[in-house]
């Protein structure tokens, strides 16, 4: 069982920056992929960014050029650097990790961290 704990959320003005962190209780180097998702009020959870074990990154079109996902395997931590934040980025941000458990892939989720972009 892997636990994921997010931190770094908060209130920021439009155009500002935040860095989210996701600390894993297991080795992220053995995961197939780590990622960040978000869910705004009244909306479905959506993918923000993912990074595979080989370092390949994928971003939602809405955040390309503004957000950067990275990982520090030594610290078992995944980061999401968010710049040029917009009010529409307001959401609860969730960390996700995917590991093989036996013969199947299992998704693990953090509890979420609130990001509010407002003046």
PEVEN-V360159 format. One record per residue. N is the residue number from 0. OMEGA is omega as a letter, one per 30 degrees, with the letter a starting at -180 (* if undefined). Layout:
n=(N,N)
omega=(OMEGA,OMEGA)
This chain:
n=(0,1,2,3,4,5,6,7,8,9,10,11,12,13,14,15,16,17,18,19,20,21,22,23,24,25,26,27,28,29,30,31,32,33,34,35,36,37,38,39,40,41,42,43,44,45,46,47,48,49,50,51,52,53,54,55,56,57,58,59,60,61,62,63,64,65,66,67,68,69,70,71,72,73,74,75,76,77,78,79,80,81,82,83,84,85,86,87,88,89,90,91,92,93,94,95,96,97,98,99,100,101,102,103,104,105,106,107,108,109,110,111,112,113,114,115,116,117,118)
omega=(a,l,l,a,l,l,l,l,l,l,a,l,l,a,a,a,l,l,l,l,l,l,a,l,l,a,a,l,l,l,l,l,l,a,l,l,l,l,l,a,l,a,l,l,a,l,l,a,l,l,a,l,l,l,l,a,l,a,l,a,a,a,a,a,l,a,l,l,l,a,l,a,a,a,a,a,l,a,l,l,a,l,l,a,a,l,a,l,l,a,l,a,a,l,l,l,a,a,l,l,a,a,a,l,a,l,l,a,l,a,l,l,a,l,l,l,a,l,*)
